Amino acid sequence: MQIGQVVLGREHSLRSAPVTLAPPVGDRDPAFPLRGRKALLGALLKLGREGGDGRLHVLHGLGGCGKTAVALELVYLLQNRPHGSPPGLVWWVDARQAVMLDSGFRALAQQAGLNREEASAGWAADALWKRLAQVRHGWVLVVDNVDDPTVLDGPGRLSAGTGWLRPHVSPAGLVLVTTREGTARTWGPTAVLHSVDPLPAPVAARVLLDHAGHRAGSNGEARALARRLGGLPLALRMAGSYLAEVIGMPGAFRDPDTPAGFTDYRQALDGPSGSGLNPAQAIGETWRLSVDYLHSHGFPYAGPVLDLLATFADAPIPHTLLLRPAALARIDGDFAELDGPALWRTLNELSALGLVDVDGSSADVPPTVRLHPLIRDASGSRLRVAQAAGLLEQAMQMEEVGAPEEPRSWQVWHTLAPHAQELLRHASDTGLDTAVRASLAEAAERAGRYLRARGLPHQASEQFERVLTVCHGLWGPDHASTLSCQQNLARALHDLGQWERARDLYETVWRGNSEVEGPEHPHSLIARHELGRVLHDSGALVAARQHLSSVLEVHRRVRGEEHRYTLTARHELARVLHDEGDLHEAQGEYQQVLAVRRRVLGDEHPRTLTARHNLACVLDDLGEHDAAQKEFLLVLSARKRVLGVEHPSALSTQYRLGRVAHACGEADRARLLLTQVEEIASRTLGVTHPQTVKARRALEEVEGAE
């Protein structure tokens, strides 16, 4: 393949800067193969070898994602055609500066066969494309780094096909553009947009290993670092090259704190020692250019919106909940003029430039937007914590968000919880207003309640511990918010089988609320109910009955028979009756509670399923194994569907099903069910958790009976 090149100096009559049309082949390092672009390269290579389709082919994506690398690899492959293939031309135009671009296209016109006068004329673009249409041998035109597509308008308009780049009728030509701008209307209806996305973790790990070598760590460690870097090729190369240099350095010359492996590097990124390692600092200017481009093209909120999004967690952001224009206007006057259509267009423009990914919604999951992690790192995200807190607080008040304990709200809370958890780390910042810190603590506590409801007690307890530290700092130990957090922490510890500490916390909350709000206040009664529940589980049946009976009496008198507090207290008292051996009375209580819950909450509400599970337990203990087995099967199916296979409640039902299967002489089935419970409970709850211990002992009974 022939490489066209011309350098124009001042001695020429054209008023142009010196340019070269040769591709920068020296930037391609054969020691480091291009990873993850096989399908895209294959499609472009076919066009380059067989002749293009007359359309503009646009490689678009985030700065640093490897668009130019794809174009260079294509040029290399075309230049290394099999012997006997016809020669061709490759022209490479750098579009970063308007004057360079104009000079480049006029030089291209001369390379294509126009004379100097034609190339310098005002109608040079028309003449160029007329001439290219007549070229019969293969040619490729690469226009690289089109940061601002308006520079391609030239004498006309790019999208209308009258600019420097146009659809063409040459049977042998391919036009390829690299840009951050991926909006279809910018390039016109005939353009073909090829998104060059960050690399998936397995491929990105290979890039790290290519540059750093296996001495930097295992493939799994490389994958973890690759995910932290967001799969961005530029960042992967920077990190890999850094590690290769450190590893090759004599140990005597190396600072002891210098990361020398994938895991060390990943940990350093999020610590104070990683400020000089973060590739976000090197690529920050790249994405800021994109924001400046949007500002100059009528999107003045692009930068503020991006900074606000970066304040949230490195997770999908439910923008229809957290970025409602009315809410934005209330929390910051800077957004007062930003209405819904303008916000939506701004998000789409940011997406077109590869700065964010916008995902649609399904029936149950809100739509989300996500930033590349390195853009999040490089932004001024810490400047908008108060705004983010205000938006999160307003979102939690929406009807569609709901209580974190309700299954119908879990899809929404799945998207909100990571942001509440992330923002909590700012709640200890005394520079923030107290109301903002309190709002962050409340949001994080609700996120912890969601984690507990989903059957994740370890994560929930850790979350509540963090919130409790903030509450102590804001209000002290006796404030209602501190007591509420202590109660939620006690519930999570109760779920984990840490009954002694849970009991102490429940008692503290009960006595604290009783002193401040009175013994019959709902907060006091709830804490006393929970105290009775943990006393029951730890075997103190007499004390449990005393507390639960007192709670039930007040609820019946104040709230009535069918109030949920009354039903819950009645259900827990039935559990005490059950364990005391009064099976028929317990059965009657369960049946009455279940009837109301089915009517009020529905057949598959978690509280309905709990009552049905306990009723099946009574049937089993009464010796009605067939009836119990049937009920356990129905409850297990519903709990797996509603709560998940690994939820503690599902494990509890599967454990009882295994026990009843054993009682019915189905040893193989019992072994399978109990083995699964023991394995899942060991992994999710811990080897010493009561559920794990019970499953292990039941499994030993099955195996010992054979």
C-alpha positions as CSV (number, residue, x, y, z in Angstrom):
1,M,0.0,0.0,0.0
2,Q,1.3,3.5,-0.9
3,I,1.3,6.1,1.8
4,G,0.3,9.5,0.7
5,Q,2.2,12.3,2.4
6,V,2.7,16.0,1.7
7,V,4.1,18.8,3.9
8,L,3.0,22.3,3.1
9,G,5.3,25.2,4.2
10,R,5.2,28.9,3.9
11,E,6.7,28.8,0.4
12,H,3.4,27.5,-1.0
13,S,0.8,29.9,-2.1
14,L,-1.8,28.0,0.1
15,R,-2.3,29.7,3.5
16,S,-2.0,26.6,5.5
17,A,0.0,25.0,8.4
18,P,2.5,22.3,7.7
19,V,0.7,18.9,7.7
20,T,1.4,15.3,7.1
21,L,-1.1,12.8,5.7
22,A,0.9,9.8,6.8
23,P,-0.6,7.6,9.5
24,P,1.3,7.6,12.8
25,V,2.4,4.0,12.4
26,G,5.1,4.5,15.1
27,D,2.4,4.8,17.7
28,R,1.5,1.1,17.1
29,D,3.6,-1.1,19.3
30,P,3.7,-4.7,17.9
31,A,4.7,-6.0,21.4
32,F,1.2,-5.2,22.7
33,P,-1.6,-6.6,20.6
34,L,-4.9,-4.9,20.3
35,R,-7.3,-6.7,22.5
36,G,-11.1,-7.0,22.4
37,R,-11.7,-5.4,19.0
38,K,-11.7,-8.5,16.7
39,A,-15.3,-8.2,15.4
40,L,-15.0,-4.4,14.8
41,L,-11.7,-4.8,13.0
42,G,-13.0,-7.6,10.9
43,A,-15.9,-5.6,9.6
44,L,-13.7,-2.6,8.9
45,L,-11.1,-4.7,7.2
46,K,-13.6,-6.2,4.9
47,L,-14.7,-2.7,3.8
48,G,-11.1,-1.6,3.4
49,R,-10.1,-4.6,1.2
50,E,-13.3,-4.9,-0.8
51,G,-14.3,-1.3,-1.1
52,G,-16.4,0.8,1.2
53,D,-20.2,1.3,1.1
54,G,-20.1,5.0,0.5
55,R,-21.0,5.9,4.0
56,L,-19.0,7.6,6.8
57,H,-17.9,5.0,9.4
58,V,-17.6,6.7,12.8
59,L,-15.6,5.2,15.7
60,H,-17.0,6.9,18.8
61,G,-16.3,6.5,22.5
62,L,-14.8,7.9,25.6
63,G,-11.4,9.5,25.4
64,G,-8.8,6.8,26.0
65,C,-11.0,3.9,24.9
66,G,-8.8,3.1,21.9
67,K,-10.5,4.5,18.9
68,T,-7.2,5.7,17.3
69,A,-5.6,2.3,18.1
70,V,-8.4,0.6,16.2
71,A,-7.8,2.9,13.2
72,L,-4.0,2.3,13.3
73,E,-4.5,-1.5,13.5
74,L,-6.8,-1.3,10.5
75,V,-4.1,0.6,8.5
76,Y,-1.4,-1.9,9.5
77,L,-3.5,-4.8,8.4
78,L,-4.3,-3.1,5.1
79,Q,-0.7,-2.3,4.5
80,N,0.2,-5.9,5.0
81,R,-2.1,-7.4,2.4
82,P,-1.3,-10.8,0.9
83,H,1.1,-10.8,-2.0
84,G,-0.5,-9.8,-5.3
85,S,-3.3,-7.7,-3.8
86,P,-3.7,-4.3,-5.6
87,P,-2.0,-1.3,-4.1
88,G,-4.0,1.4,-2.4
89,L,-3.7,4.7,-0.6
90,V,-4.1,5.6,3.1
91,W,-4.6,9.3,4.1
92,W,-4.6,10.2,7.7
93,V,-5.9,13.7,8.7
94,D,-5.5,15.1,12.2
95,A,-8.7,17.0,13.1
96,R,-7.7,18.3,16.5
97,Q,-7.2,21.9,15.2
98,A,-9.3,23.6,12.6
99,V,-6.4,25.1,10.7
100,M,-4.6,21.7,10.6
101,L,-7.8,20.1,9.3
102,D,-8.3,22.6,6.6
103,S,-4.7,22.3,5.5
104,G,-5.0,18.5,5.6
105,F,-8.0,18.3,3.3
106,R,-6.5,20.7,0.8
107,A,-3.3,18.6,0.9
108,L,-5.5,15.5,0.4
109,A,-7.1,17.2,-2.6
110,Q,-3.7,17.5,-4.2
111,Q,-2.8,13.9,-3.4
112,A,-6.0,12.8,-5.0
113,G,-5.1,14.5,-8.2
114,L,-6.3,18.1,-8.1
115,N,-3.8,20.9,-9.0
116,R,-2.7,23.6,-6.5
117,E,-5.2,26.1,-7.8
118,E,-8.2,23.7,-7.5
119,A,-7.1,22.6,-4.0
120,S,-6.9,26.2,-2.8
121,A,-10.2,27.3,-4.2
122,G,-13.3,27.8,-2.1
123,W,-15.0,24.9,-3.9
124,A,-12.2,22.5,-3.1
125,A,-14.4,20.2,-1.1
126,D,-16.8,19.7,-4.0
127,A,-13.8,19.1,-6.3
128,L,-12.2,16.7,-3.8
129,W,-15.2,14.4,-3.6
130,K,-15.8,14.5,-7.3
131,R,-12.2,13.4,-7.8
132,L,-12.4,10.7,-5.1
133,A,-15.4,9.2,-6.8
134,Q,-13.2,8.6,-9.9
135,V,-10.5,6.7,-8.0
136,R,-10.7,3.0,-8.9
137,H,-7.9,1.5,-6.7
138,G,-8.4,1.1,-3.0
139,W,-8.1,4.0,-0.7
140,V,-8.8,4.8,3.0
141,L,-9.3,8.2,4.6
142,V,-8.9,8.3,8.3
143,V,-10.0,11.6,10.1
144,D,-8.7,11.2,13.6
145,N,-9.5,13.0,16.9
146,V,-12.6,14.9,15.8
147,D,-13.2,16.6,19.2
148,D,-15.5,19.2,17.6
149,P,-17.4,17.8,14.6
150,T,-18.3,21.4,13.5
151,V,-14.8,21.7,12.1
152,L,-15.8,19.2,9.4
153,D,-18.6,21.5,8.2
154,G,-16.0,23.3,6.1
155,P,-17.8,25.1,3.3
156,G,-21.2,23.6,4.1
157,R,-22.7,21.3,6.8
158,L,-21.4,17.9,7.8
159,S,-24.8,16.4,8.6
160,A,-26.2,17.6,5.3
161,G,-23.4,16.0,3.3
162,T,-21.9,19.3,2.1
163,G,-19.0,19.5,4.5
164,W,-15.4,18.3,4.3
165,L,-16.6,14.7,4.8
166,R,-19.5,13.4,2.7
167,P,-21.2,10.2,1.6
168,H,-19.4,9.1,-1.6
169,V,-19.9,6.9,-4.7
170,S,-16.3,5.6,-5.0
171,P,-16.4,1.8,-5.3
172,A,-13.0,1.5,-3.7
173,G,-13.0,4.0,-0.8
174,L,-13.5,3.8,3.0
175,V,-13.9,6.9,5.2
176,L,-13.2,6.3,8.9
177,V,-13.6,8.9,11.7
178,T,-12.6,8.7,15.3
179,T,-14.5,11.0,17.7
180,R,-16.1,11.3,21.1
181,E,-19.3,12.5,19.6
182,G,-21.7,9.6,18.9
183,T,-24.9,11.5,18.2
184,A,-26.5,10.3,15.0
185,R,-27.8,13.7,13.9
186,T,-24.3,15.1,14.0
187,W,-23.0,12.8,11.3
188,G,-26.0,12.7,9.1
189,P,-28.4,9.9,8.1
190,T,-25.9,7.9,6.1
191,A,-23.2,7.5,8.7
192,V,-22.5,4.2,10.4
193,L,-21.8,4.6,14.2
194,H,-19.4,2.1,15.8
195,S,-19.3,2.4,19.6
196,V,-15.8,1.7,21.0
197,D,-16.6,0.7,24.5
198,P,-14.4,0.0,27.5
199,L,-13.1,-3.6,27.6
200,P,-14.8,-6.3,29.6
201,A,-12.9,-7.4,32.6
202,P,-11.4,-10.7,31.1
203,V,-10.0,-8.8,28.1
204,A,-8.9,-5.8,30.1
205,A,-7.0,-8.1,32.5
206,R,-5.1,-9.5,29.4
207,V,-4.1,-5.9,28.6
208,L,-2.7,-5.4,32.1
209,L,-0.8,-8.7,31.9
210,D,0.6,-7.7,28.5
211,H,2.1,-4.6,29.9
212,A,3.0,-5.6,33.5
213,G,3.7,-9.3,33.1
214,H,2.6,-12.1,35.4
215,R,5.0,-11.0,38.1
216,A,2.4,-8.3,38.9
217,G,-0.1,-10.9,40.0
218,S,-2.6,-13.5,39.0
219,N,-5.3,-13.2,36.3
220,G,-7.9,-12.8,39.0
221,E,-6.0,-9.9,40.6
222,A,-5.6,-8.4,37.1
223,R,-9.4,-8.6,36.6
224,A,-10.1,-6.9,39.9
225,L,-7.8,-4.0,38.9
226,A,-9.2,-3.9,35.4
227,R,-12.7,-3.5,36.8
228,R,-11.5,-0.7,39.1
229,L,-10.1,1.1,36.1
230,G,-13.3,0.6,34.2
231,G,-11.8,-1.3,31.3
232,L,-10.4,1.9,29.8
233,P,-7.5,0.9,27.5
234,L,-5.5,4.1,28.2
235,A,-5.8,3.6,32.0
236,L,-4.9,-0.1,31.6
237,R,-1.8,0.7,29.7
238,M,-0.8,3.4,32.2
239,A,-1.2,1.1,35.2
240,G,0.5,-1.8,33.5
241,S,3.4,0.2,32.3
242,Y,3.8,1.7,35.8
243,L,3.9,-1.7,37.4
244,A,6.3,-3.1,34.8
245,E,8.7,-0.2,35.6
246,V,8.4,-0.8,39.4
247,I,8.9,-4.5,39.1
248,G,12.0,-4.0,37.0
249,M,13.5,-1.6,39.5
250,P,16.1,-3.0,41.9
251,G,14.6,-3.6,45.3
252,A,17.2,-1.4,47.0
253,F,16.0,1.6,44.9
254,R,12.2,1.0,45.4
255,D,10.2,2.8,48.0
256,P,8.7,0.2,50.4
257,D,5.2,1.7,50.0
258,T,5.4,1.7,46.2
259,P,2.7,-0.6,44.7
260,A,4.4,-3.5,42.9
261,G,1.4,-5.6,42.0
262,F,-2.2,-5.5,40.7
263,T,-3.7,-5.8,44.2
264,D,-1.4,-3.2,45.7
265,Y,-2.1,-0.8,42.9
266,R,-5.9,-1.3,43.2
267,Q,-5.8,-0.6,46.9
268,A,-3.6,2.4,46.5
269,L,-6.0,4.0,44.1
270,D,-8.5,4.5,46.9
271,G,-6.0,5.5,49.5
272,P,-4.1,8.7,50.2
273,S,-0.9,7.2,48.7
274,G,-2.6,6.6,45.3
275,S,-3.0,10.2,44.3
276,G,-0.1,10.0,41.9
277,L,-1.2,6.7,40.5
278,N,-4.7,7.4,39.5
279,P,-5.0,7.5,35.7
280,A,-8.0,9.8,36.1
281,Q,-5.6,12.6,36.6
282,A,-4.0,12.0,33.2
283,I,-7.3,11.6,31.4
284,G,-9.1,14.4,33.2
285,E,-8.3,16.9,30.5
286,T,-9.6,14.6,27.9
287,W,-13.2,14.5,29.2
288,R,-13.2,18.1,30.2
289,L,-12.7,18.9,26.5
290,S,-15.9,17.0,25.8
291,V,-17.7,19.0,28.5
292,D,-16.4,22.3,27.1
293,Y,-17.6,21.2,23.7
294,L,-21.1,20.6,25.0
295,H,-21.1,24.0,26.8
296,S,-20.2,25.7,23.6
297,H,-23.0,23.9,21.7
298,G,-25.9,24.9,24.0
299,F,-25.6,22.5,26.9
300,P,-24.5,24.7,29.8
301,Y,-25.5,22.2,32.5
302,A,-23.4,19.3,31.2
303,G,-20.5,20.0,33.6
304,P,-22.6,20.6,36.7
305,V,-24.8,17.5,36.0
306,L,-21.7,15.4,35.5
307,D,-20.1,16.6,38.7
308,L,-23.4,16.0,40.6
309,L,-23.6,12.4,39.2
310,A,-20.0,11.8,40.2
311,T,-21.0,12.6,43.8
312,F,-23.0,9.4,44.0
313,A,-21.5,5.9,44.2
314,D,-19.8,4.0,41.4
315,A,-23.0,2.2,40.6
316,P,-26.0,2.8,38.3
317,I,-27.8,6.0,39.3
318,P,-31.6,6.1,39.1
319,H,-31.8,9.5,37.5
320,T,-35.6,9.6,37.3
321,L,-35.6,9.4,41.1
322,L,-32.5,11.4,41.9
323,L,-32.4,14.1,39.2
324,R,-36.0,15.3,38.9
325,P,-35.8,19.0,37.7
326,A,-38.1,20.3,40.4
327,A,-36.0,18.7,43.1
328,L,-32.8,20.0,41.5
329,A,-34.3,23.5,41.5
330,R,-35.2,23.2,45.2
331,I,-31.7,22.1,46.4
332,D,-29.7,24.5,44.2
333,G,-30.5,27.7,42.4
334,D,-27.9,26.9,39.8
335,F,-30.3,24.4,38.3
336,A,-33.4,26.6,38.5
337,E,-33.6,26.9,34.7
338,L,-33.0,23.3,33.9
339,D,-36.3,21.7,32.9
340,G,-37.0,18.0,32.1
341,P,-36.5,18.1,28.3
342,A,-33.2,20.0,28.8
343,L,-32.0,17.5,31.4
344,W,-32.9,14.6,29.2
345,R,-31.1,16.1,26.2
346,T,-28.0,16.8,28.4
347,L,-27.9,13.2,29.6
348,N,-28.2,12.0,26.0
349,E,-25.4,14.3,24.8
350,L,-23.2,13.1,27.7
351,S,-24.0,9.5,26.6
352,A,-23.2,10.3,23.0
353,L,-19.7,11.5,24.0
354,G,-19.2,8.3,26.1
355,L,-19.1,10.2,29.4
356,V,-22.1,8.3,30.8
357,D,-24.1,5.2,29.9
358,V,-27.9,5.6,30.0
359,D,-29.9,2.4,30.5
360,G,-33.6,2.1,29.9
361,S,-36.1,0.8,32.4
362,S,-38.3,-2.3,32.7
363,A,-41.6,-2.6,34.5
364,D,-40.0,-2.8,37.9
365,V,-36.5,-1.3,37.6
366,P,-36.1,2.4,37.2
367,P,-33.8,3.7,34.4
368,T,-30.3,4.4,35.4
369,V,-27.2,6.4,34.3
370,R,-23.7,5.4,35.1
371,L,-20.3,7.2,34.9
372,H,-17.1,5.7,33.9
373,P,-15.2,5.2,37.2
374,L,-12.2,7.2,36.1
375,I,-14.4,10.2,35.1
376,R,-16.0,9.9,38.6
377,D,-12.5,9.9,40.1
378,A,-11.4,13.0,38.1
379,S,-14.5,15.1,38.7
380,G,-15.1,17.7,41.4
381,S,-17.6,15.3,43.0
382,R,-16.9,16.4,46.6
383,L,-18.3,19.8,45.9
384,R,-21.9,18.7,45.7
385,V,-22.4,16.4,48.7
386,A,-25.1,18.6,50.2
387,Q,-27.0,18.7,46.9
388,A,-26.8,14.9,46.5
389,A,-28.0,14.5,50.1
390,G,-31.0,16.8,49.4
391,L,-31.9,14.8,46.2
392,L,-31.6,11.5,48.1
393,E,-33.8,12.8,50.9
394,Q,-36.5,14.0,48.4
395,A,-36.3,10.7,46.5
396,M,-37.0,8.7,49.7
397,Q,-40.2,10.7,50.1
398,M,-41.6,9.6,46.8
399,E,-44.5,7.1,46.8
400,E,-42.8,4.8,44.2
401,V,-39.8,4.4,46.5
402,G,-41.7,2.9,49.5
403,A,-40.5,1.2,52.6
404,P,-37.3,-0.8,52.3
405,E,-38.9,-3.9,53.9
406,E,-41.6,-4.2,51.3
407,P,-40.7,-6.6,48.4
408,R,-42.5,-4.3,45.9
409,S,-39.9,-1.6,46.7
410,W,-36.8,-3.8,46.5
411,Q,-36.0,-3.1,42.8
412,V,-36.0,0.6,43.6
413,W,-34.0,0.2,46.8
414,H,-31.5,-1.9,44.9
415,T,-30.6,1.2,42.9
416,L,-30.8,3.7,45.8
417,A,-28.9,1.7,48.5
418,P,-25.4,1.9,47.1
419,H,-25.7,5.7,46.9
420,A,-27.0,6.0,50.5
421,Q,-24.1,3.8,51.6
422,E,-21.5,5.9,49.6
423,L,-22.7,9.2,50.8
424,L,-22.7,8.2,54.5
425,R,-18.9,8.6,54.6
426,H,-19.4,12.3,54.3
427,A,-21.7,12.4,57.4
428,S,-18.8,12.7,59.8
429,D,-17.6,15.9,58.0
430,T,-18.2,18.6,60.5
431,G,-17.9,21.1,57.7
432,L,-21.3,20.1,56.4
433,D,-24.5,21.4,57.8
434,T,-26.0,19.3,60.6
435,A,-29.2,18.8,58.7
436,V,-27.3,17.5,55.7
437,R,-25.4,15.0,58.0
438,A,-28.6,13.9,59.6
439,S,-30.2,13.4,56.2
440,L,-27.2,11.2,55.1
441,A,-27.5,9.1,58.3
442,E,-31.2,8.6,57.7
443,A,-30.8,7.5,54.1
444,A,-28.0,5.1,55.1
445,E,-30.1,3.6,57.8
446,R,-32.9,2.9,55.4
447,A,-30.3,1.3,53.1
448,G,-29.4,-1.0,56.0
449,R,-33.0,-1.9,56.5
450,Y,-33.2,-2.9,52.8
451,L,-30.1,-5.1,53.2
452,R,-31.6,-6.8,56.2
453,A,-34.9,-7.4,54.4
454,R,-33.0,-9.0,51.5
455,G,-31.4,-11.4,53.9
456,L,-28.0,-9.9,54.1
457,P,-27.5,-9.5,57.9
458,H,-23.7,-9.2,57.8
459,Q,-23.8,-6.2,55.4
460,A,-26.8,-4.7,57.3
461,S,-25.1,-4.9,60.7
462,E,-21.9,-3.2,59.3
463,Q,-24.1,-0.5,57.8
464,F,-26.0,0.1,61.1
465,E,-22.7,0.2,63.0
466,R,-21.5,3.0,60.7
467,V,-24.7,4.9,61.0
468,L,-24.7,4.5,64.8
469,T,-21.3,6.1,65.0
470,V,-22.7,9.2,63.1
471,C,-25.8,9.3,65.4
472,H,-23.7,9.3,68.5
473,G,-21.6,12.2,67.1
474,L,-24.6,14.2,66.1
475,W,-27.1,13.6,69.0
476,G,-25.6,11.5,71.7
477,P,-26.8,8.1,73.1
478,D,-30.3,9.0,74.3
479,H,-31.7,10.7,71.1
480,A,-34.6,9.0,69.4
481,S,-32.6,8.6,66.1
482,T,-29.7,7.0,68.0
483,L,-32.1,4.6,69.7
484,S,-33.8,3.8,66.4
485,C,-30.4,2.9,64.8
486,Q,-29.5,0.8,67.9
487,Q,-32.8,-1.2,67.4
488,N,-32.0,-1.8,63.7
489,L,-28.5,-2.9,64.6
490,A,-30.0,-5.3,67.2
491,R,-32.3,-6.8,64.6
492,A,-29.4,-7.5,62.3
493,L,-27.4,-9.0,65.2
494,H,-30.4,-11.1,66.1
495,D,-30.5,-12.4,62.5
496,L,-26.9,-13.3,62.9
497,G,-27.5,-15.3,66.0
498,Q,-25.7,-12.8,68.3
499,W,-28.6,-13.0,70.7
500,E,-26.8,-11.7,73.8
501,R,-25.7,-8.4,72.3
502,A,-29.0,-8.1,70.5
503,R,-30.8,-8.5,73.8
504,D,-28.7,-5.9,75.5
505,L,-29.4,-3.4,72.7
506,Y,-33.1,-4.1,72.7
507,E,-33.4,-3.6,76.4
508,T,-31.4,-0.3,76.1
509,V,-33.8,0.9,73.4
510,W,-36.9,-0.2,75.3
511,R,-35.9,1.5,78.5
512,G,-34.7,4.7,76.7
513,N,-37.9,5.1,74.7
514,S,-40.1,4.3,77.7
515,E,-38.4,7.0,79.8
516,V,-38.7,9.7,77.0
517,E,-41.9,8.8,75.2
518,G,-43.8,6.6,77.7
519,P,-44.1,2.8,78.0
520,E,-47.1,2.6,75.6
521,H,-45.6,4.7,72.8
522,P,-45.2,2.6,69.6
523,H,-41.4,3.0,69.7
524,S,-41.4,1.6,73.2
525,L,-43.7,-1.3,72.3
526,I,-41.7,-2.3,69.2
527,A,-38.5,-2.4,71.2
528,R,-40.2,-4.5,73.9
529,H,-41.6,-6.8,71.3
530,E,-38.2,-7.3,69.8
531,L,-36.8,-8.0,73.3
532,G,-39.4,-10.6,73.8
533,R,-38.6,-12.2,70.4
534,V,-34.8,-12.5,71.1
535,L,-35.6,-13.9,74.6
536,H,-37.7,-16.5,73.0
537,D,-35.0,-17.5,70.5
538,S,-32.4,-17.7,73.3
539,G,-34.7,-20.1,75.3
540,A,-36.0,-17.7,78.0
541,L,-39.6,-18.6,77.3
542,V,-41.1,-17.3,80.6
543,A,-39.6,-13.8,80.2
544,A,-40.5,-13.8,76.5
545,R,-44.1,-14.6,77.3
546,Q,-44.3,-11.8,79.9
547,H,-43.0,-9.2,77.4
548,L,-45.0,-10.3,74.4
549,S,-48.3,-10.6,76.4
550,S,-47.9,-7.1,77.7
551,V,-47.2,-5.8,74.3
552,L,-50.2,-7.7,72.8
553,E,-52.6,-6.3,75.5
554,V,-51.7,-2.7,74.7
555,H,-51.9,-3.2,70.9
556,R,-55.3,-4.9,71.2
557,R,-56.6,-2.1,73.4
558,V,-55.2,0.8,71.4
559,R,-55.1,-0.4,67.8
560,G,-57.5,-3.3,67.5
561,E,-57.4,-6.9,66.5
562,E,-56.3,-6.6,62.9
563,H,-53.6,-3.9,63.2
564,R,-50.3,-5.2,62.0
565,Y,-48.6,-4.5,65.4
566,T,-51.3,-6.6,67.1
567,L,-51.0,-9.5,64.6
568,T,-47.2,-9.5,64.9
569,A,-47.3,-9.6,68.7
570,R,-49.9,-12.4,68.5
571,H,-47.8,-14.4,66.0
572,E,-44.7,-14.1,68.3
573,L,-46.7,-15.2,71.3
574,A,-47.9,-18.2,69.3
575,R,-44.3,-19.1,68.8
576,V,-43.8,-19.2,72.5
577,L,-46.8,-21.4,72.9
578,H,-45.4,-23.7,70.3
579,D,-42.1,-24.1,72.0
580,E,-43.8,-24.6,75.4
581,G,-45.5,-27.6,73.9
582,D,-49.1,-26.1,73.6
583,L,-49.3,-27.1,70.0
584,H,-53.1,-27.0,69.4
585,E,-53.4,-23.5,70.9
586,A,-50.4,-22.3,68.9
587,Q,-52.0,-23.9,65.8
588,G,-55.2,-21.9,66.3
589,E,-53.3,-18.6,66.8
590,Y,-51.3,-19.2,63.6
591,Q,-54.4,-20.0,61.6
592,Q,-56.2,-16.8,62.7
593,V,-53.1,-14.6,62.1
594,L,-52.6,-16.3,58.7
595,A,-56.2,-15.7,57.6
596,V,-56.0,-12.0,58.3
597,R,-52.6,-11.6,56.7
598,R,-53.7,-13.4,53.5
599,R,-56.7,-11.1,53.3
600,V,-54.9,-7.9,54.0
601,L,-51.3,-8.5,52.6
602,G,-51.8,-11.2,50.0
603,D,-50.6,-14.8,49.8
604,E,-47.0,-14.1,49.0
605,H,-46.2,-11.2,51.4
606,P,-43.2,-12.2,53.6
607,R,-45.2,-11.9,56.8
608,T,-47.9,-14.1,55.3
609,L,-45.3,-16.7,54.4
610,T,-43.8,-16.6,57.9
611,A,-47.2,-17.4,59.5
612,R,-47.7,-20.2,57.0
613,H,-44.2,-21.6,57.6
614,N,-44.8,-21.7,61.4
615,L,-48.2,-23.3,60.9
616,A,-46.5,-26.0,58.9
617,C,-44.0,-26.5,61.7
618,V,-46.9,-27.1,64.1
619,L,-48.4,-29.7,61.7
620,D,-45.0,-31.4,61.6
621,D,-44.6,-31.5,65.4
622,L,-48.2,-32.9,65.6
623,G,-47.1,-35.8,63.4
624,E,-49.0,-34.7,60.4
625,H,-46.0,-35.0,58.2
626,D,-47.7,-35.3,54.8
627,A,-49.7,-32.1,55.4
628,A,-46.6,-30.3,56.7
629,Q,-44.5,-31.4,53.8
630,K,-47.1,-30.1,51.3
631,E,-47.2,-26.7,53.1
632,F,-43.4,-26.5,53.3
633,L,-43.1,-27.1,49.6
634,L,-45.5,-24.3,48.8
635,V,-43.9,-21.9,51.3
636,L,-40.4,-22.7,50.0
637,S,-41.4,-22.1,46.4
638,A,-42.9,-18.8,47.3
639,R,-40.0,-17.7,49.5
640,K,-37.4,-18.5,46.9
641,R,-39.4,-16.6,44.3
642,V,-40.1,-13.5,46.5
643,L,-37.0,-13.4,48.7
644,G,-34.3,-15.4,46.8
645,V,-32.8,-18.9,47.1
646,E,-30.2,-17.8,49.7
647,H,-32.5,-15.7,51.9
648,P,-32.4,-17.0,55.6
649,S,-36.1,-17.4,55.6
650,A,-35.9,-19.7,52.5
651,L,-33.1,-21.7,54.2
652,S,-35.3,-22.0,57.3
653,T,-38.1,-23.5,55.3
654,Q,-35.8,-25.8,53.3
655,Y,-34.3,-27.0,56.6
656,R,-37.7,-28.0,57.9
657,L,-38.6,-29.6,54.6
658,G,-35.4,-31.7,54.9
659,R,-36.4,-32.7,58.5
660,V,-39.9,-33.8,57.4
661,A,-38.5,-35.7,54.4
662,H,-36.3,-37.6,56.8
663,A,-39.3,-38.3,59.1
664,C,-41.1,-39.7,56.0
665,G,-38.2,-42.1,55.2
666,E,-36.9,-40.1,52.2
667,A,-33.2,-40.1,53.3
668,D,-31.7,-39.2,49.9
669,R,-34.0,-36.2,49.5
670,A,-33.5,-35.1,53.1
671,R,-29.7,-35.3,52.6
672,L,-29.8,-33.2,49.4
673,L,-32.0,-30.5,51.0
674,L,-30.0,-30.3,54.2
675,T,-26.6,-30.4,52.4
676,Q,-27.7,-27.4,50.4
677,V,-28.9,-25.5,53.5
678,E,-25.6,-26.3,55.4
679,E,-23.5,-25.1,52.4
680,I,-25.4,-21.9,51.8
681,A,-25.8,-21.0,55.5
682,S,-22.1,-21.6,56.1
683,R,-21.2,-19.3,53.3
684,T,-23.7,-16.5,53.9
685,L,-24.4,-16.6,57.7
686,G,-21.2,-18.3,59.0
687,V,-20.3,-21.7,60.3
688,T,-21.4,-20.9,63.9
689,H,-24.8,-19.4,63.0
690,P,-27.7,-21.3,64.6
691,Q,-29.2,-22.2,61.2
692,T,-25.9,-23.6,60.0
693,V,-25.5,-25.6,63.2
694,K,-29.0,-27.0,63.1
695,A,-28.6,-28.0,59.4
696,R,-25.3,-29.7,60.2
697,R,-26.7,-31.7,63.1
698,A,-29.8,-32.7,61.1
699,L,-27.5,-33.9,58.3
700,E,-25.5,-36.0,60.8
701,E,-28.8,-37.5,62.0
702,V,-29.7,-38.5,58.5
703,E,-26.3,-40.0,57.8
704,G,-26.2,-41.7,61.2
705,A,-29.5,-43.4,60.7
706,E,-28.3,-45.3,57.6
